[in-house]
Amino acid sequence: MRCSNCDAEVREGSRYCSNCGTNFLLTTAAWLLRRTAAGAIAGCVGWFLSSLIFNVTGTEISEQVYTIARTVISAVFIGVVIGVLEKSTGKIVSGLLGGIIGGTLGAVAAVFILRNNITMWLFIPEEAKNLEFSLYTTANAVIWLVAGAFIGIFTAQKKRGISAFIGGALGGAIGGALGWEVFLRLRYEAVSTVMFATADVLSGGITAGLIYFFIGTAEKFAFVSDEKITDEVVMVCAICRKETIVSNYCVNCGNILKAPKHALPRRYGALHRISNVFRFLGRFILIIGLITSIGFFIILLPITIFYSLLALVSVSVIAYVVFITFNAVAETILLFLDIEKNTRKSGK
């Protein structure tokens, strides 16, 4: 991982930056917020596109198949977001598999609950003449309990897999139930198709955001035994008596090990973050576009091969153009920052 203050490469799990001494515990809230926001965005997009694919194509399928298909599509979008955020192809693939497996199993369990009218609990009590609230709330909670658990264990580090599994399950259960209840309340107040769609998308954002909030919390605060450092020159810190790499600061307690030559904080941090946001959105939209194009192709193929190929190519090209545009904006910002940095250095 990289330090958010000086951008130095830091060993995973360090409490302090070995270069500038930044306390990573103080940046945990920002880290969780970034993950939660990314998950919420993925949820909103996943819910919207999974509904759009079926509405645009006009495909007539049973309610059970529709539930499973929408869940899997949404879970795939949620699963890949951390890989995109961390620029990790491995995590993108793992998240994709976790979304497919977890979404399928969770949706099948929910279909069983709905078909057999199994009422378990009501997340937010409300007087109703039928069992729609408790039944569908339970089904939605079960869907995302299973999907969140699989996404968590597939995308987390191996040593934190169990904690992420439990966190994903808790976040999915709470997010699924809360998201559904919010959708129900907004649905009855909707007076237009746009308001109805907004309620649906907001429900997805709440569900996915809570999944990643709980996964992130579980990863950050999971107990992991100390590991010996074997690939770097190490020493024993005089304060905490733990092994740390030979650097400016102890990675465990932040004790000064030697006077740092250059530990200046990175300037214009907001612009760097804006650049990273554009890069993230570019990669995310590209992956979403490719998945969506394949979805349109599969759904339209039984109807007409011409329009299925047209949808595949068109959506892929649009996604790629957006990807290039967003990366160009990000690189332009970094270009001006590099010019400013070099100008500042030459003036010293």
C-alpha positions in Angstrom: 0.0 0.0 0.0 1.0 3.7 -0.3 1.1 6.4 2.4 -1.6 9.0 1.8 0.7 11.7 3.1 4.0 11.2 1.2 3.0 8.6 -1.3 5.8 6.2 -0.2 5.4 2.5 -0.6 4.6 1.0 2.8 4.4 -2.6 3.9 0.8 -3.9 4.3 -0.4 -3.8 7.9 2.0 -1.1 9.1 0.6 1.2 11.7 2.9 4.1 10.7 4.6 5.2 7.5 8.3 4.3 7.6 9.2 7.3 5.5 7.3 10.2 7.1 5.8 8.8 10.3 2.1 9.3 9.4 -0.2 7.4 11.8 -2.4 5.2 9.6 -4.9 4.7 12.4 -5.9 8.3 11.9 -6.7 7.6 8.2 -8.9 4.6 8.8 -12.1 6.7 8.7 -11.2 8.1 5.3 -10.3 4.6 4.0 -13.6 3.2 5.2 -15.5 6.2 3.7 -13.8 5.7 0.4 -14.6 2.0 0.3 -18.2 2.6 1.4 -18.7 5.3 -1.2 -17.2 3.2 -4.0 -19.5 0.3 -2.9 -22.5 2.6 -2.9 -21.7 3.8 -6.4 -21.4 0.3 -7.6 -24.7 -0.7 -6.0 -26.5 2.2 -7.6 -25.1 1.4 -11.0 -25.6 -2.3 -10.7 -29.3 -1.9 -9.7 -29.9 0.6 -12.5 -28.3 -1.4 -15.2 -29.7 -4.8 -14.1 -33.2 -3.2 -14.4 -32.4 -1.4 -17.6 -31.2 -4.5 -19.4 -34.5 -6.3 -19.0 -36.7 -3.2 -19.5 -34.9 -2.2 -22.7 -34.9 -5.6 -24.3 -38.4 -6.4 -23.2 -37.5 -9.9 -22.3 -40.3 -11.9 -20.7 -39.1 -14.2 -18.0 -40.5 -15.7 -14.8 -40.3 -13.8 -11.5 -37.8 -16.4 -10.2 -35.4 -16.1 -13.1 -35.7 -12.3 -13.0 -34.8 -12.3 -9.3 -31.8 -14.5 -9.9 -30.6 -12.7 -13.0 -30.9 -9.2 -11.4 -29.2 -10.3 -8.3 -26.2 -11.9 -10.1 -25.7 -8.8 -12.3 -25.9 -6.4 -9.3 -23.6 -8.7 -7.3 -21.0 -8.7 -10.1 -20.9 -4.9 -10.1 -20.5 -4.8 -6.4 -17.8 -7.6 -6.4 -15.4 -6.0 -8.9 -15.4 -2.5 -7.4 -12.6 -3.0 -4.8 -10.4 -4.6 -7.5 -10.9 -1.4 -9.6 -10.3 0.8 -6.6 -7.1 -0.9 -5.7 -5.9 -1.4 -9.4 -5.8 -5.1 -8.9 -6.7 -7.4 -11.7 -6.6 -10.4 -9.4 -9.2 -8.8 -7.1 -11.4 -7.9 -10.1 -11.5 -11.5 -11.1 -12.0 -12.7 -7.5 -14.8 -10.2 -7.0 -16.4 -11.3 -10.2 -16.4 -14.9 -9.1 -17.6 -14.0 -5.6 -20.4 -11.9 -7.0 -21.5 -14.7 -9.4 -21.4 -17.5 -6.8 -22.7 -15.5 -3.9 -25.4 -13.8 -6.0 -26.6 -17.1 -7.4 -26.8 -18.9 -4.1 -28.4 -16.0 -2.3 -31.0 -15.5 -5.0 -31.9 -19.2 -5.1 -32.3 -19.2 -1.3 -34.6 -16.1 -1.6 -36.7 -17.7 -4.3 -37.2 -20.7 -2.0 -38.3 -18.4 0.8 -40.7 -16.5 -1.5 -42.2 -19.6 -3.1 -42.8 -21.3 0.3 -44.0 -18.2 2.0 -41.4 -18.5 4.8 -41.8 -15.4 7.1 -38.9 -15.0 9.5 -38.6 -11.5 10.8 -39.5 -7.9 10.0 -36.5 -5.5 10.0 -38.5 -2.3 10.5 -41.9 -3.0 12.1 -44.8 -1.7 10.1 -48.5 -2.5 10.2 -49.6 -4.2 7.1 -52.6 -6.3 6.0 -50.4 -8.9 4.3 -47.0 -10.5 4.7 -45.3 -8.6 1.9 -43.1 -6.5 4.1 -41.8 -9.3 6.4 -41.5 -11.9 3.6 -39.7 -9.8 1.0 -37.5 -8.0 3.6 -36.4 -11.4 4.8 -35.8 -12.6 1.2 -33.7 -9.5 0.3 -31.7 -9.8 3.6 -30.9 -13.5 2.8 -29.8 -12.6 -0.8 -27.3 -10.1 0.3 -26.2 -11.9 3.4 -25.0 -14.7 1.2 -23.7 -12.5 -1.6 -21.9 -10.1 0.8 -20.2 -13.1 2.6 -18.8 -14.5 -0.7 -17.8 -11.1 -2.0 -16.0 -10.4 1.3 -14.0 -13.7 1.4 -13.2 -13.5 -2.3 -11.8 -10.0 -2.2 -10.1 -9.8 1.1 -6.5 -10.9 1.9 -6.2 -14.6 2.9 -5.3 -13.8 6.5 -8.4 -11.6 6.9 -10.7 -13.8 4.8 -12.9 -15.1 7.7 -13.3 -11.7 9.2 -14.3 -10.3 5.8 -16.7 -13.2 5.3 -18.5 -12.4 8.6 -18.4 -8.7 7.9 -19.8 -9.1 4.4 -22.6 -11.3 5.7 -23.6 -8.8 8.5 -23.4 -5.9 6.1 -25.4 -7.8 3.4 -28.1 -8.8 5.9 -28.5 -5.3 7.4 -28.0 -3.5 4.1 -30.4 -5.8 2.2 -33.2 -5.5 4.8 -32.7 -1.7 5.2 -32.4 -1.1 1.5 -35.6 -3.0 0.8 -37.5 -1.2 3.5 -36.3 2.2 2.2 -37.4 1.2 -1.3 -40.9 0.2 -0.1 -41.5 3.5 1.6 -40.2 5.5 -1.4 -42.1 3.3 -3.8 -45.5 4.2 -2.5 -44.7 7.9 -2.6 -43.4 7.7 -6.2 -45.6 9.5 -8.7 -43.5 8.9 -11.8 -41.3 6.2 -13.4 -38.2 8.3 -12.6 -39.0 8.5 -8.9 -39.7 4.7 -8.9 -36.3 4.1 -10.5 -34.6 6.5 -8.1 -36.0 4.5 -5.2 -34.7 1.3 -6.7 -31.2 2.7 -7.3 -31.1 4.3 -3.8 -31.9 0.9 -2.4 -29.0 -0.6 -4.2 -26.6 2.1 -3.0 -27.6 1.6 0.6 -27.2 -2.2 0.4 -23.8 -2.2 -1.3 -22.5 0.7 0.8 -23.2 -1.2 4.0 -21.7 -4.4 2.6 -18.4 -2.7 2.0 -18.5 -0.7 5.2 -18.8 -3.9 7.2 -16.2 -5.7 5.1 -13.8 -2.8 5.5 -14.4 -2.6 9.2 -13.8 -6.3 9.6 -10.6 -6.1 7.5 -9.2 -3.2 9.4 -9.9 -4.4 12.9 -9.4 -8.1 12.4 -6.9 -9.7 14.7 -3.8 -10.8 12.7 -0.8 -12.3 14.4 2.5 -10.5 13.9 4.6 -11.9 11.1 8.4 -11.9 10.8 9.8 -9.6 8.2 12.2 -11.7 6.0 12.4 -9.8 2.8 13.8 -6.5 4.1 16.7 -5.4 6.4 15.2 -5.3 9.9 16.0 -4.0 13.4 14.4 -4.1 16.8 12.8 -0.8 17.8 14.1 0.5 21.2 10.6 1.7 22.2 8.2 -1.1 21.3 10.8 -3.9 21.1 9.2 -5.2 17.8 10.9 -5.8 14.5 10.7 -3.0 12.0 12.3 -2.3 8.7 15.4 0.0 8.8 13.9 3.3 7.8 13.1 6.8 9.2 10.3 5.7 11.5 9.2 2.4 13.3 6.2 1.0 11.4 4.7 -0.3 14.7 4.9 2.6 17.1 6.2 5.6 15.0 9.4 6.0 16.9 12.1 8.0 15.1 14.8 5.6 14.0 16.9 8.1 12.1 16.6 11.7 10.9 14.7 11.6 7.6 16.3 13.3 4.6 13.1 14.1 2.8 9.8 13.5 4.6 7.8 16.4 3.1 4.1 15.9 2.7 2.6 15.8 -0.7 1.2 19.1 -1.8 -2.2 19.7 -3.3 -3.7 16.5 -1.9 -7.2 17.4 -3.0 -6.1 17.5 -6.7 -4.4 14.1 -6.3 -7.6 12.7 -4.9 -9.6 14.2 -7.8 -7.2 12.6 -10.3 -7.6 9.2 -8.5 -11.4 9.6 -8.6 -11.3 10.1 -12.4 -9.0 7.1 -12.8 -11.3 4.9 -10.6 -14.4 6.0 -12.5 -12.7 5.4 -15.8 -11.7 1.8 -14.9 -15.1 1.1 -13.3 -17.1 2.4 -16.2 -14.9 0.3 -18.6 -15.6 -2.9 -16.7 -19.3 -2.0 -16.3 -19.5 -1.4 -20.0 -17.9 -4.7 -21.0 -20.1 -6.6 -18.6 -23.2 -4.7 -19.8 -22.4 -5.3 -23.4 -22.1 -9.0 -22.8 -25.4 -9.0 -21.0 -27.2 -7.2 -23.8 -25.6 -9.6 -26.3 -26.8 -12.7 -24.4 -30.3 -11.4 -23.9 -30.8 -10.1 -27.5 -29.1 -13.1 -29.2 -32.3 -15.3 -29.2 -34.2 -12.4 -30.7 -31.9 -11.1 -33.4 -28.1 -11.6 -33.9 -27.8 -8.2 -35.7 -28.9 -6.1 -32.7 -27.1 -8.3 -30.2 -23.8 -7.7 -32.0 -24.7 -4.0 -32.4 -25.3 -3.7 -28.7 -22.1 -5.5 -27.9 -19.9 -3.3 -30.0 -21.7 0.0 -29.3 -21.7 -0.3 -25.5 -18.1 -1.5 -25.5 -16.9 1.4 -27.7 -18.8 3.9 -25.6 -17.3 2.5 -22.4 -13.8 2.6 -23.8 -14.2 6.2 -25.0 -15.4 7.2 -21.5 -12.5 5.3 -20.0 -10.0 7.2 -22.2 -11.6 10.5 -21.5 -11.6 10.1 -17.8 -7.9 8.9 -17.8 -7.0 11.9 -20.0 -8.6 14.3 -17.4 -6.7 12.5 -14.6 -3.4 12.7 -16.5 -3.9 16.3 -17.2 -4.3 17.1 -13.5 -1.1 15.1 -12.8 0.7 16.9 -15.6 0.1 20.3 -14.0 1.0 19.0 -10.6 4.3 17.6 -12.0 5.1 21.0 -13.6 4.4 22.7 -10.3 6.6 20.2 -8.4 9.5 20.6 -10.9 9.2 24.3 -10.9 9.3 24.4 -7.0 12.4 22.1 -7.1 14.3 24.2 -9.6 13.6 27.4 -7.6 15.4 26.0 -4.5 
